[in-house]
Amino acid sequence: MELTDEDVAHHESGHWVIGAANGFPMGFIILIPSSEGGFSGRTGYRDTFSALTTDEIRRAAIRTCLAGEAARGVRSLEDFSDGASGDIELARKIAGDIDDDGDVDEVLGVEFVRTVEEVKAHTADVQAVVGKLMATASPDGEYRSLTGISAAKAMGWSPVRDDHDAILRFEPNLAV
């Protein structure tokens, strides 16, 4: 089954929103038509997983990997689309680094349940990013993309530069 641009927009927006909500610096979102029909996508976050220093941060990274399919409405790891194989592979690698006595599949199962709950709690944010992404198009109409700042603004979030590592992160706008 080929995924539509809206399916892929939900998937990539799920990664972006859950990653940002867990404090990871998030970059672009892009949707690209595939030569076989349908769409593929990419969210700029994977490079931020190079320094996962605690199990809590590793678990948040796993949830960011799994959030794409959860945002598409998938409710079982077995039902992940073929296009999400890189996400599940990265989640497995990170799960293998967790200092648990349990196995990788157990860690992934627990974190996927948490991911589904987290995505539900951020449904409005995911929908806002999907809406903004679907309203964009490249000049030639071939792809759709958002910068991290545009995605954050769609959710009503603001960029915040971390003085320690000079990386741009995002946080909800708080009423004063």
QUITALIN-V224917 format. One record per residue. NEAR is the number of other ideal C-beta (glycine too) atoms within 10 Angstrom. Layout:
near->[NEAR NEAR]
This chain:
near->[7 12 22 13 18 14 20 29 27 25 30 32 33 29 29 34 32 28 28 25 23 17 14 22 20 26 21 17 29 19 27 16 15 12 7 7 9 15 21 17 24 17 25 18 23 17 8 18 19 6 7 18 7 10 13 11 16 21 21 24 25 28 24 31 30 30 30 28 27 26 29 23 12 19 11 10 16 6 11 19 17 7 19 20 10 11 22 17 11 17 26 15 14 23 24 12 14 17 7 14 5 11 11 16 11 12 22 20 15 15 24 24 13 16 26 20 12 21 26 11 11 21 11 11 24 25 16 20 29 24 12 19 27 15 10 15 14 12 5 6 8 10 16 23 17 25 12 23 16 15 27 27 18 21 23 11 22 14 13 12 11 11 6 6 9 8 11 14 20 23 13 13 11 6 4 3]
